[in-house]
Every structure is written in structure tokens, then in C-alpha cells.
Amino acid sequence: MGAVMASVRFMAVVVAGLSLAGCNLPTPDYAIVKQPAPYRTENGQWIDNEGYALDARGYRLDKQAQRIGMVDIPAKTAGDASNAVAGFYISSIGKNAPGSIMVPSEGAAAGAGYGPGSANPAPSGSMPEPSTIIPPAPAAPSPTGTPTPLTPAPSK
């Protein structure tokens, strides 16, 4: 009984020692090294990491203080017969997108990616019946005799 108690005490000391040693691990670099801000300030003007001036809302500005990359959606899609986002709400213009959803072109129901095994199976009636393609399996012979047990019979 004394040997069991000694081994339990020894294990408790080992676990306590390991847990105290784990408290002195090094601090990870991401906690020490601070990432630079995504912009800097020069003469009261915000400049991003690529040298573009920023306005009060964070948009990039060109040399004439006009926003870069702003797209006028209604002007760009005016006169288009189809629109990939037609009917969806666009928050930048505050209303649904104009236009209509595109109709698939003629011949879209044929070619690569269409038919058995693809996401778009061929319409019914265009494929031959499986019985004409796959020959029937040969008939298996019928079992004869008495069945063999899977486990041996218990002996007495």
C-alpha cells in the first residue's frame, strides 16, 4: 500500500512541475509585433499604403479629389436587354437592379456538360432505353443441397 501512495505522490509532483513549467512559455510574435495602420497622415491628409489620398469616408481620391472606382449603375446598365442581377436590391442605388434575367441561348440543351452523368441530364426520350444498351446478366445457377451453417453446431 505504501508503494502505491508513493507513486501517486510522485505523479502529483510531476504534473505540478509540468504545469508550472508551461507557465513560462515564450509570448507569440503576433502579440508583440504591432501591424502598421492601413493609412498614414501627411499634412492632415490620409494616405493609404499605396499612396492614394483618402476622403473622410475612406474612399480613394485622384489628383482632382474625385473618388476612384465609383460606378454609376443606372447609367452603365441603361439600354441593356439583360442584367445578371436584374430584380435584386442594390444598396448603393437604393432600389432593384434594372433589366431582365438572361435567357439561355439556342443550343444550350446540347453539347459538353449536358447528358447522363452531368448536372443537366438530357430530356426524356432522347436517350435509348438501358435495356438496349446493357445486355441482361446471365442466370446464376440455383443452389443445391442443404445450407452450410456459418457457425459450428454446439457440442454437448
Secondary structure as GFF3:
##gff-version 3
##sequence-region A 1 156
A	DSSP	alpha_helix	2	22	.	.	.	ID=ss1
A	DSSP	alpha_helix	29	32	.	.	.	ID=ss2
A	DSSP	beta_strand	39	42	.	.	.	ID=ss3
A	DSSP	beta_strand	45	48	.	.	.	ID=ss4
A	DSSP	beta_strand	53	54	.	.	.	ID=ss5
A	DSSP	beta_strand	60	61	.	.	.	ID=ss6
A	DSSP	alpha_helix	73	77	.	.	.	ID=ss7
A	DSSP	beta_strand	89	90	.	.	.	ID=ss8
A	DSSP	beta_strand	95	96	.	.	.	ID=ss9
A	DSSP	alpha_helix	130	133	.	.	.	ID=ss10
###
